[in-house]
Amino acid sequence: PMPPQLAFMFTKISPEQKMYMWNVYTLIFVLECLDVVLYWALLKYGLMLGISFGASTATFGVIMIALCIQNVYILHDVIHGAT
């Protein structure tokens, strides 16, 4: 028997919830692509603005790591919740 406090973890998500999570997943993917463009721009124009290679790479890395973690969580929820 399952404790009532854990029952919510095993309920099937609604189609509206699934589409919302797919929209969030799409947003995360777009942001990941834009982070690559930002990195390119920082590498190309950063030195003119006084932004070093290390600062550009650190900025890219911190943003990308956060987005990739959220990517895994959302995709996991969508795949398991939708099936």
N, C-alpha and C positions, 0 to 999 in steps of 0.2 A: 504493500500500500504506500501511496505517495503522500507525504505531508501536505496539507493544504497551502502552506506557505510557498511551496515549490511548484504548484500546479500551473501557475502563469508561464513558467519557463517552457512548458510543453504544449502550449495552445498554438494552433495554426493561425498565422497572421491573415488578415483580411486582404482582398485584392487592392484596396485603397492603400493599406500600409505597405504592401509589396511595391506598388508604383511609387509611393513616396520614397522608399528606400532606393529604388532604382534611380530616381531623380537625384538623390543625394550622391549615389555612386557615380553618376554621370558628372555631377558637379566636381567631385573629387578628381576624376580623371582629367577634366578640363583644367583644373587648378594645377595638377601635376604637369601637364603640357605647358601651361603658362610659366611654371617655375623653371622649366628648361629654357624657355625664351628669356626669362629674367636673368638667368645665369649667363646666357650668351651675351645679353646686353651689358651686364656687369663686367664681364671679361673684356668686351670690346670697348666700352666707354668708361669703365670704372676708374682706370688710371687717370683719365682727364679730370675726374671728379675727386680724386684722392682716395679712392677705394682700392685697397690692395687685393691681390689674388687670394690671399688667405681669408680676408673678410668676405669676398665674393663667394668663395667655396663654402665657408661656414654658414653664410646666409642661405645658400642653396641647400646645403645639407640639413640644416635644422628644419626648414620648411618641408623638404621632401620626406624626411623621416616622419614628421607628424602626419603628413598626408598619406603616406604608405601604411602607417599603422591604422588610420581610420579606414583606408581602403580595405584592408584585411577584415576588420570588424564588420563593416557594412556588407561586404560580399558574403561573408560567412552567414550573417543574419538573413540575407536575401535568399541564399541557396537553401539553407536549412528551414527557414520559415515558409518558403514558397512551395516546398515539396511535402 
